[in-house]
Amino acid sequence: MQKLEKLSSSAVHKFVDENAGECIAFVAGSLIDNVVYSFPFGTMFCFETFANEWASVYTVLFFHKNRERGINKAWERINSLEEAVH
């Protein structure tokens, strides 16, 4: 797993567009949505992180195919965010 912090939503969208990413799950956030993207080479979880009262950034967890140790915890986090919304 790779962890990247403080990524802008535009940087994430650019990566997704350039690498044929597909949104497979999302949960509404305060300013930006929490999103899970699937790629031919792995899965990327983008979690909204507070930057200041006017902006949020992403904390990104990327799991390469065949190296998905810990991915269940990321899914649990997405599911708990979804339950909190409902």
N, C-alpha and C positions, 0 to 999 in steps of 0.2 A: 504494500500500500504506500502511496505517496500522499503527503498532506501539504497543501498550499494554502496560505492565509492571505487575507486582504486583497483578493482579486475582485476587480470591477466586473459588473455584469456584462459590459461590452467585451472585456477580455474573454470571459467564459463563452459568450455567444460567438465570438470570432473563432475560437477553438472548435466549438461544436460545428459551425458551418464548414470550416476547412477540413474537418475529419469525419464527415458524414455521420454526425451524432444524431440520435433519435431520442426524444423525450419519452421515457417510459413511466414516469410518475412525477407528480408535483403536489405541493401543499402550499396554500397561500401563506405568505409571510406578511410582515408589517409594511415594508417598503418594496421588497423584492421577494419573489417566490422561492421556496426550497424546491430543488429540482433534481431528478435522477436521469442521467443520459446513458444510453447504451451505444457502444462503439464496437466495430469488428474486433478490436484489440482490448476491450475492457469496459468497465462501468465507472461512471463518475457521479458522485453525490455532491451537490452544491447546497450548503447550508447558509442561510442568512445570518450575518453577524453584524451587530450594532457597530457603526463607526462613529456617528455623532447623532444629534437629534434630527438632522436633515438627510442622513445617508446611511445606507447599509452596504456591506461588501460581502463577498462569499468566502467561506472556508470550504475548501474543496478536498474531498477524499477520492483518490483514484485507485481502483483495483484493476490490475492487469489480468487478462484472461489467464487461467491456470495458476494464478497467485492471488486468490481471493480470500486468504485468511483474514478473518475479522469482518467480512462483508455483512454477516448477519447482524452485527451490532449497528452498522450503518442503516440497514433496513429497519431495525427496531426503532432507531431514532426517527426515521421518516414516519413510521407508523404511529409513534407517540405524538408527533407533531400533528398528524392528521386527526387523531383522536381528540386532541386539545382544541382543534378548530370546531369540531362537532359537538 
